[in-house]
């Protein structure tokens, strides 16, 4: 019998590998556009909605797979993780849209601008918290190992990219890139970690 968690079928007939690659490519596009200065203004920030939108597609498929359990309740941890991540991702989209609208259409004080700019960042911090809770609540040691391994791979990718780019920037050979793009790189690293898990262990993991 085919394992629904590892099945190649998924949303719109596409499996996890397809959506992982799509998220990775769109995220890499966002970082590249911002780093090279190919586009200016709010466009790179708006493009972050692309990987976020793809996340909701993956989350929908993941939620369905989490519900296909053997009655042991193992899918409940995954469902809570997906629900938390969906909430914080929705908050990110809402607060980011509010920030963009207020910045363009309203005459707001520096204090209000500070508060509005803080909200999208806190929403992304909520996603980090959701992943941490998943590691704590997951009872399956193998799945927990995959999740930790995936997060470590993402951390290595994001920190390595930030460090190398920082030295290049200090040497004035590359343009400046806003710091929040390293969080984008970390999320892209999660998909790299999922692919590595799949190759080495035959399963994507929980994130």
KOLTI-258395 format. One record per residue: residue in three letters; x, y negated, z negated of N, C-alpha, C in turn; residue number from 1. Coordinates in Angstrom, 2 decimals. Each point is the difference from the previous one (the first is absolute). Layout:
! residues N
ATOM_ALA_X_Y_Z_X_Y_Z_X_Y_Z_NUM
...
END
This chain:
! residues 207
ATOM_UNK_0.84_1.20_0.00_-0.84_-1.20_0.00_0.87_-1.24_0.00_1
ATOM_UNK_-0.40_-1.00_0.75_0.79_-1.22_0.10_-0.15_-0.83_-1.25_2
ATOM_UNK_1.10_-0.47_-0.53_-0.02_-0.88_-1.17_-0.45_-1.38_0.43_3
ATOM_UNK_-1.15_-0.51_-0.55_-0.50_-1.30_0.42_0.96_-1.11_-0.30_4
ATOM_UNK_0.86_0.18_-1.02_0.94_-1.06_-0.35_1.09_-0.13_1.03_5
ATOM_UNK_0.29_1.10_0.71_1.09_-0.02_0.97_-0.48_0.17_1.42_6
ATOM_UNK_-1.34_-0.04_0.17_-0.55_0.20_1.34_0.39_-1.13_0.92_7
ATOM_UNK_0.18_0.32_1.27_0.34_-1.03_0.98_-1.20_-0.84_0.38_8
ATOM_UNK_-1.23_0.46_-0.34_-1.17_-0.80_0.32_-0.20_-1.04_-1.07_9
ATOM_UNK_-0.57_-1.13_0.41_-0.20_-1.10_-0.94_-0.96_-0.99_0.58_10
ATOM_UNK_0.07_-1.22_-0.43_-0.88_-1.04_0.50_0.23_-0.17_1.49_11
ATOM_UNK_-1.11_-0.04_0.75_0.06_-0.17_1.45_0.86_1.09_0.65_12
ATOM_UNK_0.07_1.19_-0.65_0.74_1.11_0.58_1.49_-0.13_-0.16_13
ATOM_UNK_0.47_-0.95_-0.79_1.43_-0.20_-0.19_0.40_0.48_-1.38_14
ATOM_UNK_1.20_0.59_-0.08_0.50_0.50_-1.27_0.83_-1.02_-0.74_15
ATOM_UNK_0.48_0.36_-1.20_0.80_-0.92_-0.81_1.25_-0.50_0.70_16
ATOM_UNK_0.64_0.84_0.81_1.22_-0.42_0.69_-0.28_-1.18_0.92_17
ATOM_UNK_-1.11_0.06_0.72_-0.36_-1.08_0.93_-0.17_-1.32_-0.76_18
ATOM_UNK_-0.78_0.04_-1.09_-0.28_-1.24_-0.72_1.25_-0.49_-0.72_19
ATOM_UNK_0.82_0.91_-0.50_1.25_-0.42_-0.64_0.90_-0.73_0.98_20
ATOM_UNK_0.11_0.53_1.21_0.83_-0.65_1.01_-0.58_-1.36_0.39_21
ATOM_UNK_-1.33_-0.09_0.12_-0.64_-1.26_0.36_0.25_-1.07_-1.07_22
ATOM_UNK_-0.13_0.39_-1.27_0.25_-0.95_-1.09_1.47_-0.43_0.00_23
ATOM_UNK_0.90_0.95_0.19_1.42_-0.31_0.00_0.35_-0.96_1.14_24
ATOM_UNK_-0.52_0.27_1.19_0.29_-0.85_1.15_-0.54_-1.40_-0.21_25
ATOM_UNK_-1.24_-0.11_-0.48_-0.60_-1.32_-0.20_0.73_-0.77_-1.09_26
ATOM_UNK_0.43_0.70_-1.05_0.74_-0.66_-1.07_1.36_-0.48_0.50_27
ATOM_UNK_0.67_0.86_0.77_1.29_-0.40_0.57_-0.15_-1.20_0.91_28
ATOM_UNK_-1.12_-0.07_0.73_-0.25_-1.15_0.88_-0.13_-1.28_-0.81_29
ATOM_UNK_-0.73_0.08_-1.12_-0.17_-1.17_-0.85_1.35_-0.51_-0.50_30
ATOM_UNK_0.82_0.91_-0.52_1.30_-0.39_-0.54_0.91_-0.56_1.10_31
ATOM_UNK_-0.02_0.63_1.17_0.85_-0.45_1.10_-0.39_-1.39_0.48_32
ATOM_UNK_-1.28_-0.25_0.15_-0.47_-1.31_0.45_0.38_-1.09_-0.99_33
ATOM_UNK_-0.13_0.32_-1.29_0.35_-1.00_-1.01_1.50_-0.23_-0.05_34
ATOM_UNK_0.77_1.07_0.13_1.45_-0.11_-0.13_0.64_-0.73_1.18_35
ATOM_UNK_-0.51_0.26_1.19_0.60_-0.59_1.18_-0.54_-1.38_0.31_36
ATOM_UNK_-1.10_-0.37_-0.65_-0.59_-1.30_0.29_-0.71_-0.02_1.34_37
ATOM_UNK_-0.37_1.18_0.50_-0.68_0.08_1.30_-1.34_-0.73_-0.04_38
ATOM_UNK_-0.61_-0.02_-1.16_-1.23_-0.77_-0.18_0.16_-0.83_-1.25_39
ATOM_UNK_-0.70_-1.12_-0.04_0.12_-0.90_-1.13_-1.37_-0.23_-0.63_40
ATOM_UNK_0.03_-0.64_-1.15_-1.23_-0.31_-0.70_-0.58_1.20_-0.71_41
ATOM_UNK_-1.34_0.06_-0.11_-0.64_1.07_-0.79_-0.15_1.31_0.75_42
ATOM_UNK_0.43_0.07_1.25_-0.24_1.21_0.80_0.62_1.25_-0.62_43
ATOM_UNK_1.28_-0.01_-0.43_0.55_1.22_-0.61_-0.79_0.45_-1.23_44
ATOM_UNK_-0.46_-0.97_-0.82_-0.78_0.37_-1.17_-1.32_0.63_0.40_45
ATOM_UNK_-0.62_-0.55_1.03_-1.26_0.56_0.46_0.18_1.41_0.55_46
ATOM_UNK_1.16_0.25_0.60_0.26_1.32_0.56_0.10_1.08_-1.07_47
ATOM_UNK_0.22_-0.41_-1.26_0.05_1.01_-1.07_-1.34_0.68_-0.17_48
ATOM_UNK_-1.06_-0.61_0.54_-1.31_0.61_-0.09_-0.06_1.29_0.84_49
ATOM_UNK_0.85_0.10_1.03_-0.01_1.19_0.85_0.32_1.26_-0.78_50
ATOM_UNK_1.16_0.07_-0.71_0.25_1.22_-0.79_-1.01_0.19_-1.11_51
ATOM_UNK_-0.51_-1.11_-0.56_-1.02_0.12_-1.04_-1.26_0.65_0.56_52
ATOM_UNK_-0.40_-0.42_1.21_-1.17_0.59_0.63_0.20_1.48_0.28_53
ATOM_UNK_1.19_0.36_0.45_0.28_1.40_0.25_0.00_0.80_-1.30_54
ATOM_UNK_0.38_-0.66_-1.11_-0.05_0.69_-1.29_-1.42_0.46_-0.31_55
ATOM_UNK_-0.99_-0.86_0.28_-1.37_0.38_-0.31_-0.44_1.21_0.82_56
ATOM_UNK_0.49_0.10_1.24_-0.31_1.18_0.82_0.60_1.24_-0.64_57
ATOM_UNK_1.26_-0.10_-0.44_0.66_1.14_-0.65_-0.66_0.33_-1.33_58
ATOM_UNK_-0.40_-1.04_-0.74_-0.62_0.21_-1.31_-1.32_0.75_0.15_59
ATOM_UNK_-0.75_-0.33_1.04_-1.28_0.68_0.24_0.22_1.49_0.25_60
ATOM_UNK_0.99_0.31_0.82_0.32_1.40_0.26_0.51_0.69_-1.26_61
ATOM_UNK_0.86_-0.71_-0.76_0.53_0.57_-1.24_-1.07_0.26_-1.03_62
ATOM_UNK_-0.99_-0.91_-0.08_-1.08_0.17_-0.97_-0.83_1.23_0.34_63
ATOM_UNK_-0.21_0.23_1.29_-0.74_1.19_0.41_0.77_1.26_-0.36_64
ATOM_UNK_1.32_-0.02_0.26_0.82_1.18_-0.32_0.03_0.25_-1.50_65
ATOM_UNK_0.04_-1.10_-0.79_0.03_0.16_-1.46_-1.28_0.63_-0.51_66
ATOM_UNK_-1.10_-0.20_0.72_-1.27_0.58_-0.42_-0.14_1.46_0.38_67
ATOM_UNK_0.87_0.50_0.86_-0.06_1.39_0.43_0.90_0.84_-0.90_68
ATOM_UNK_-0.42_0.20_-1.24_0.79_0.75_-0.97_-0.67_1.33_-0.30_69
ATOM_UNK_0.67_0.79_-0.78_-0.52_1.33_-0.34_-0.83_-0.02_-1.28_70
ATOM_UNK_-0.39_-1.18_-0.47_-0.78_-0.10_-1.22_0.84_-0.18_-1.25_71
ATOM_UNK_1.31_-0.03_0.12_0.88_-0.14_-1.16_0.16_-1.44_-0.44_72
ATOM_UNK_-0.49_-0.95_0.80_0.11_-1.40_-0.37_1.32_-0.64_0.39_73
ATOM_UNK_0.82_0.71_0.79_1.30_-0.53_0.38_-0.11_-1.24_0.89_74
ATOM_UNK_-1.14_-0.13_0.71_-0.16_-1.14_0.89_-0.40_-1.27_-0.72_75
ATOM_UNK_-0.38_0.07_-1.26_-0.47_-1.18_-0.72_1.10_-1.04_-0.17_76
ATOM_UNK_1.21_0.44_-0.28_1.13_-0.93_-0.13_0.23_-0.75_1.30_77
ATOM_UNK_-0.06_0.72_1.12_0.19_-0.63_1.31_-1.12_-0.98_0.30_78
ATOM_UNK_-1.23_0.34_-0.36_-1.13_-0.90_0.25_0.15_-1.29_-0.81_79
ATOM_UNK_0.45_0.13_-1.25_0.20_-1.21_-0.81_1.10_-0.87_0.58_80
ATOM_UNK_1.06_0.64_0.48_1.10_-0.76_0.61_-0.49_-0.77_1.23_81
ATOM_UNK_-0.75_0.68_0.86_-0.48_-0.64_1.22_-0.96_-1.14_-0.34_82
ATOM_UNK_-0.88_0.21_-0.99_-0.94_-1.04_-0.39_0.74_-1.23_-0.54_83
ATOM_UNK_0.98_0.24_-0.86_0.77_-1.14_-0.55_0.73_-0.75_1.10_84
ATOM_UNK_0.64_0.75_0.89_0.76_-0.63_1.07_-0.93_-0.78_0.93_85
ATOM_UNK_-1.17_0.55_0.29_-0.97_-0.70_0.85_-0.46_-1.29_-0.66_86
ATOM_UNK_-0.21_0.02_-1.31_-0.43_-1.21_-0.73_1.06_-1.08_0.09_87
ATOM_UNK_1.24_0.36_-0.31_1.07_-1.00_0.01_0.31_-0.48_1.42_88
ATOM_UNK_-0.13_0.89_0.98_0.22_-0.42_1.38_-1.09_-0.97_0.44_89
ATOM_UNK_-1.24_0.27_-0.40_-1.09_-0.91_0.31_0.21_-1.36_-0.67_90
ATOM_UNK_0.48_0.03_-1.24_0.29_-1.25_-0.70_1.11_-0.77_0.71_91
ATOM_UNK_0.99_0.73_0.51_1.07_-0.66_0.75_-0.55_-0.72_1.22_92
ATOM_UNK_-0.83_0.70_0.77_-0.57_-0.61_1.20_-0.83_-1.23_-0.34_93
ATOM_UNK_-0.83_0.12_-1.05_-0.88_-1.10_-0.38_0.80_-1.21_-0.49_94
ATOM_UNK_0.97_0.23_-0.88_0.78_-1.12_-0.55_0.92_-0.61_1.04_95
ATOM_UNK_0.52_0.84_0.91_0.85_-0.52_1.06_-0.81_-0.89_0.95_96
ATOM_UNK_-1.22_0.45_0.34_-0.87_-0.80_0.86_-0.36_-1.31_-0.69_97
ATOM_UNK_-0.27_0.06_-1.31_-0.32_-1.22_-0.76_1.17_-0.97_0.01_98
ATOM_UNK_1.21_0.53_-0.18_1.20_-0.85_0.02_0.17_-0.68_1.34_99
ATOM_UNK_-0.15_0.76_1.09_0.15_-0.56_1.33_-1.06_-1.07_0.27_100
ATOM_UNK_-1.24_0.26_-0.41_-1.09_-0.96_0.21_0.25_-1.28_-0.79_101
ATOM_UNK_0.35_0.17_-1.28_0.23_-1.18_-0.85_1.19_-0.81_0.49_102
ATOM_UNK_1.02_0.68_0.49_1.19_-0.69_0.46_-0.28_-0.84_1.25_103
ATOM_UNK_-0.93_0.50_0.82_-0.28_-0.69_1.26_-1.13_-1.01_-0.11_104
ATOM_UNK_-1.02_0.32_-0.78_-1.23_-0.78_0.03_-0.22_-0.90_-1.22_105
ATOM_UNK_0.67_0.28_-1.09_-0.28_-0.72_-1.25_1.23_-0.77_-0.46_106
ATOM_UNK_-0.25_-1.11_-0.64_1.08_-0.76_-0.62_0.13_0.46_-1.45_107
ATOM_UNK_0.92_0.92_-0.25_0.12_0.59_-1.33_1.30_-0.47_-0.65_108
ATOM_UNK_-0.03_-0.03_-1.33_1.17_-0.43_-0.74_1.06_1.09_0.00_109
ATOM_UNK_1.19_-0.37_-0.45_1.10_0.95_-0.07_-0.31_1.13_-0.97_110
ATOM_UNK_-0.70_-0.33_-1.09_-0.35_1.01_-1.00_-0.98_1.03_0.58_111
ATOM_UNK_-1.00_-0.49_0.72_-0.97_0.92_0.61_0.67_0.84_1.07_112
ATOM_UNK_0.88_-0.62_0.78_0.73_0.73_1.04_0.84_1.12_-0.64_113
ATOM_UNK_0.62_-0.30_-1.14_0.80_0.99_-0.71_-0.87_1.19_-0.42_114
ATOM_UNK_-1.18_-0.31_-0.56_-0.89_1.07_-0.47_-0.50_0.85_1.16_115
ATOM_UNK_-0.37_-0.64_1.11_-0.49_0.74_1.15_1.09_0.85_0.63_116
ATOM_UNK_1.22_-0.53_0.04_1.11_0.76_0.57_0.39_1.18_-0.88_117
ATOM_UNK_-0.30_-0.10_-1.29_0.35_1.07_-0.94_-0.91_1.21_0.16_118
ATOM_UNK_-1.25_-0.24_0.38_-1.00_1.08_0.02_0.33_1.13_0.98_119
ATOM_UNK_0.36_-0.28_1.26_0.32_1.12_0.90_1.18_0.84_-0.50_120
ATOM_UNK_0.99_-0.67_-0.58_1.15_0.74_-0.54_-0.40_0.91_-1.14_121
ATOM_UNK_-0.89_-0.49_-0.88_-0.47_0.83_-1.12_-0.81_1.18_0.51_122
ATOM_UNK_-0.75_-0.21_1.09_-0.77_1.11_0.58_0.92_1.11_0.50_123
ATOM_UNK_1.11_-0.38_0.64_0.96_1.00_0.46_0.66_0.69_-1.20_124
ATOM_UNK_0.26_-0.76_-1.06_0.52_0.62_-1.23_-0.98_1.05_-0.52_125
ATOM_UNK_-1.30_-0.25_0.19_-1.01_0.98_-0.39_0.14_1.30_0.77_126
ATOM_UNK_0.39_-0.08_1.27_0.23_1.22_0.78_1.18_0.77_-0.57_127
ATOM_UNK_1.06_-0.72_-0.39_1.15_0.67_-0.64_-0.46_0.70_-1.29_128
ATOM_UNK_-0.85_-0.67_-0.76_-0.52_0.60_-1.23_-0.80_1.27_0.30_129
ATOM_UNK_-0.82_-0.04_1.06_-0.80_1.16_0.37_0.88_1.20_0.34_130
ATOM_UNK_1.11_-0.26_0.69_0.92_1.09_0.32_0.65_0.54_-1.26_131
ATOM_UNK_0.34_-0.90_-0.92_0.56_0.43_-1.28_-0.97_0.85_-0.79_132
ATOM_UNK_-1.28_-0.41_-0.02_-1.02_0.79_-0.70_-0.17_1.37_0.64_133
ATOM_UNK_0.13_0.06_1.33_-0.09_1.29_0.68_1.08_0.94_-0.48_134
ATOM_UNK_1.22_-0.52_-0.16_1.10_0.84_-0.48_-0.26_0.50_-1.42_135
ATOM_UNK_-0.60_-0.86_-0.82_-0.26_0.37_-1.40_-1.13_1.01_-0.10_136
ATOM_UNK_-1.06_-0.21_0.77_-1.21_0.82_-0.13_0.08_1.32_0.75_137
ATOM_UNK_0.83_0.07_1.02_0.10_1.23_0.79_0.54_1.15_-0.85_138
ATOM_UNK_-0.77_1.08_-0.08_0.39_1.15_-0.83_0.80_1.04_0.78_139
ATOM_UNK_-0.15_-0.02_1.31_0.74_0.94_0.83_1.44_-0.48_0.11_140
ATOM_UNK_0.93_0.78_-0.55_1.40_-0.41_-0.03_0.59_-0.16_1.40_141
ATOM_UNK_-0.42_0.84_0.92_0.53_-0.08_1.37_-0.45_-1.28_0.68_142
ATOM_UNK_-1.29_-0.31_-0.12_-0.53_-1.22_0.60_0.62_-1.23_-0.65_143
ATOM_UNK_0.20_0.07_-1.32_0.63_-1.13_-0.69_1.43_-0.21_0.50_144
ATOM_UNK_0.72_1.10_0.21_1.35_-0.10_0.51_0.01_-0.64_1.38_145
ATOM_UNK_-0.94_0.39_0.86_-0.08_-0.58_1.33_-0.28_-1.50_-0.06_146
ATOM_UNK_-0.88_-0.40_-0.94_-0.35_-1.41_-0.14_1.20_-0.82_-0.47_147
ATOM_UNK_0.71_0.51_-1.00_1.19_-0.69_-0.50_1.07_-0.07_1.09_148
ATOM_UNK_0.19_1.10_0.70_0.99_0.05_1.08_-0.35_-1.00_1.10_149
ATOM_UNK_-1.26_-0.06_0.36_-0.46_-0.93_1.02_0.24_-1.45_-0.42_150
ATOM_UNK_-0.28_-0.30_-1.27_0.20_-1.36_-0.51_1.48_-0.36_-0.07_151
ATOM_UNK_0.84_0.97_-0.35_1.44_-0.26_-0.04_0.55_-0.28_1.40_152
ATOM_UNK_-0.49_0.74_0.99_0.43_-0.25_1.38_-0.42_-1.40_0.43_153
ATOM_UNK_-1.24_-0.39_-0.33_-0.49_-1.34_0.33_0.83_-1.07_-0.69_154
ATOM_UNK_0.34_0.23_-1.26_0.79_-0.97_-0.75_1.40_-0.15_0.60_155
ATOM_UNK_0.59_1.14_0.37_1.34_-0.04_0.61_-0.02_-0.77_1.31_156
ATOM_UNK_-1.03_0.21_0.81_-0.10_-0.70_1.28_-0.17_-1.50_-0.21_157
ATOM_UNK_-0.94_-0.39_-0.88_-0.29_-1.42_-0.21_1.19_-0.73_-0.63_158
ATOM_UNK_0.61_0.60_-1.03_1.12_-0.66_-0.67_1.23_-0.06_0.91_159
ATOM_UNK_0.23_1.07_0.77_1.13_-0.02_0.93_-0.18_-1.07_1.05_160
ATOM_UNK_-1.22_-0.08_0.56_-0.28_-1.02_1.01_0.15_-1.40_-0.57_161
ATOM_UNK_-0.52_-0.22_-1.22_0.09_-1.32_-0.63_1.44_-0.38_-0.29_162
ATOM_UNK_0.79_0.97_-0.46_1.40_-0.27_-0.32_0.81_-0.34_1.24_163
ATOM_UNK_-0.14_0.84_1.04_0.75_-0.24_1.24_-0.41_-1.33_0.62_164
ATOM_UNK_-1.33_-0.23_0.07_-0.47_-1.25_0.60_0.45_-1.21_-0.82_165
ATOM_UNK_0.02_0.15_-1.32_0.44_-1.11_-0.84_1.44_-0.41_0.27_166
ATOM_UNK_0.88_0.98_0.16_1.40_-0.31_0.31_0.13_-0.61_1.39_167
ATOM_UNK_-0.76_0.53_0.97_0.03_-0.58_1.33_-0.53_-1.43_0.00_168
ATOM_UNK_-1.03_-0.23_-0.79_-0.57_-1.34_-0.10_0.98_-0.97_-0.65_169
ATOM_UNK_0.71_0.48_-1.05_0.97_-0.86_-0.67_1.17_-0.35_0.93_170
ATOM_UNK_0.25_0.87_0.98_1.04_-0.28_0.99_-0.52_-0.85_1.15_171
ATOM_UNK_-1.29_-0.34_-0.07_-0.63_-0.87_0.99_0.02_0.61_1.40_172
ATOM_UNK_-0.23_1.32_0.07_-0.04_0.66_1.31_-1.40_0.53_0.32_173
ATOM_UNK_-0.90_-0.04_-0.97_-1.40_0.38_0.23_-0.88_-1.06_-0.63_174
ATOM_UNK_-1.25_-0.15_0.45_-0.89_-1.00_-0.58_-0.53_0.43_-1.37_175
ATOM_UNK_-0.53_-0.95_-0.73_-0.60_0.29_-1.30_-1.30_0.77_0.18_176
ATOM_UNK_-0.28_0.92_-0.92_-1.26_0.74_0.01_-0.64_-0.11_-1.38_177
ATOM_UNK_-1.30_-0.24_-0.03_-0.70_-0.14_-1.28_0.09_1.29_-0.81_178
ATOM_UNK_0.10_-0.17_-1.32_0.27_1.14_-0.87_-1.12_1.04_0.01_179
ATOM_UNK_-1.26_-0.41_0.23_-1.07_0.98_-0.08_0.06_1.03_1.12_180
ATOM_UNK_0.80_-0.25_1.02_0.14_1.00_1.06_0.75_1.24_-0.48_181
ATOM_UNK_0.73_-0.11_-1.11_0.69_1.19_-0.51_-1.00_0.96_-0.62_182
ATOM_UNK_-1.12_-0.54_-0.51_-1.08_0.89_-0.45_-0.61_0.71_1.20_183
ATOM_UNK_-0.14_-0.72_1.12_-0.48_0.62_1.23_0.94_1.12_0.43_184
ATOM_UNK_1.30_-0.26_-0.11_0.99_1.03_0.35_-0.12_1.20_-0.93_185
ATOM_UNK_-0.33_-0.24_-1.27_-0.15_1.10_-0.96_-1.19_0.88_0.39_186
ATOM_UNK_-1.10_-0.62_0.38_-1.16_0.78_0.41_0.29_0.78_1.28_187
ATOM_UNK_0.77_-0.60_0.90_0.42_0.75_1.19_0.86_1.18_-0.41_188
ATOM_UNK_0.84_-0.20_-1.04_0.84_1.08_-0.50_-0.80_1.16_-0.57_189
ATOM_UNK_-1.20_-0.30_-0.53_-0.86_1.08_-0.50_-0.37_0.96_1.12_190
ATOM_UNK_-0.25_-0.52_1.17_-0.35_0.85_1.12_1.20_0.79_0.50_191
ATOM_UNK_1.17_-0.62_-0.08_1.22_0.74_0.32_0.17_1.14_-1.00_192
ATOM_UNK_-0.24_-0.29_-1.28_0.09_1.04_-1.02_-1.00_1.12_0.21_193
ATOM_UNK_-1.21_-0.36_0.46_-1.01_1.02_0.27_0.44_0.91_1.14_194
ATOM_UNK_0.59_-0.59_1.03_0.48_0.79_1.14_1.14_0.92_-0.43_195
ATOM_UNK_0.90_-0.52_-0.86_1.11_0.82_-0.50_-0.55_1.16_-0.84_196
ATOM_UNK_-1.00_-0.28_-0.84_-0.63_1.06_-0.79_-0.60_1.07_0.91_197
ATOM_UNK_-0.66_-0.45_1.05_-0.65_0.93_0.91_1.02_0.90_0.69_198
ATOM_UNK_1.12_-0.60_0.42_1.04_0.75_0.69_0.65_1.02_-0.94_199
ATOM_UNK_0.29_-0.43_-1.25_0.76_0.86_-0.90_-0.86_0.98_-0.76_200
ATOM_UNK_-1.24_-0.43_-0.37_-0.83_0.85_-0.86_-1.32_0.43_0.67_201
ATOM_UNK_-0.29_-0.51_1.18_-1.20_0.42_0.70_-1.27_-0.69_-0.45_202
ATOM_UNK_0.10_-1.04_-0.82_-1.18_-0.73_-0.45_0.36_-1.47_-0.17_203
ATOM_UNK_-0.99_-0.88_0.15_0.24_-1.43_0.00_0.16_-0.58_-1.39_204
ATOM_UNK_-0.57_0.66_-1.00_-0.02_-0.57_-1.35_-1.30_-0.72_-0.25_205
ATOM_UNK_-0.05_-0.79_-1.07_-1.26_-0.60_-0.43_-0.14_-1.47_0.38_206
ATOM_UNK_1.10_-0.70_0.28_-0.08_-1.43_0.30_-0.19_-0.19_1.50_207
END
